[in-house]
Amino acid sequence: VGIDGFEEPEDVGAAPPGELQGLEAAEAQPVAGAAEVDQAVGGARDRLRLGRLDPPGEAAVVFRLEALEFAWRRGADILGLLEPVDPHHPPPGPVHARADHHPALGDCGAADGALVVLRALAEARESGLGHVVVLADPGLPPVGLRVRTALAC
């Protein structure tokens, strides 16, 4: 077992030309996450300049992402599935937005998007229904995700 409980890949020897091996192989387990802990005076001033009036919060979220077939092959406990969708025409289902958690946790800045996905995943697991996340930040194109449980696929 490697760092943080991840299994280290076996030494597979030399890869055939044009193929990757080890952690760079198709079975790599990327990690995506975000954290927000800046509560300095300058951060508060910047928040006000951006028009963010909700109370500040702190959060950190990390997801381990991999292709479904690799997760099945290694017998992983699959918590959910993420699928890109058109944010302008999302599929039916409950829709989550960036500030949904602000009353409970505050404005968590950089971690807000990941918190929205985490909440959608938790509610999808509880209800058994797919949920939709639509995130739109000023100056950036909107992003849409369908969040489903592994049993719903």
HELIX and SHEET records of a PDB file:
HELIX    1   1 ILE A    3  GLY A    5  5                                   3    
HELIX    2   2 GLY A   22  GLU A   24  5                                   3    
HELIX    3   3 VAL A   41  ARG A   49  1                                   9    
HELIX    4   4 LEU A   68  ARG A   73  1                                   6    
HELIX    5   5 ARG A   98  HIS A  101  5                                   4    
HELIX    6   6 HIS A  102  LEU A  105  1                                   4    
HELIX    7   7 GLY A  109  ALA A  111  5                                   3    
HELIX    8   8 ASP A  112  SER A  127  1                                  16    
HELIX    9   9 ALA A  150  ALA A  152  5                                   3    
SHEET    1   A 2 VAL A  31  GLU A  36  0                                        
SHEET    2   A 2 ALA A  59  ARG A  64 -1                                        
SHEET    1   B 4 LEU A  81  VAL A  85  0                                        
SHEET    2   B 4 VAL A 143  ARG A 148 -1                                        
SHEET    3   B 4 HIS A 131  LEU A 135 -1                                        
SHEET    4   B 4 VAL A  95  HIS A  96  1                                        
END                                                                             
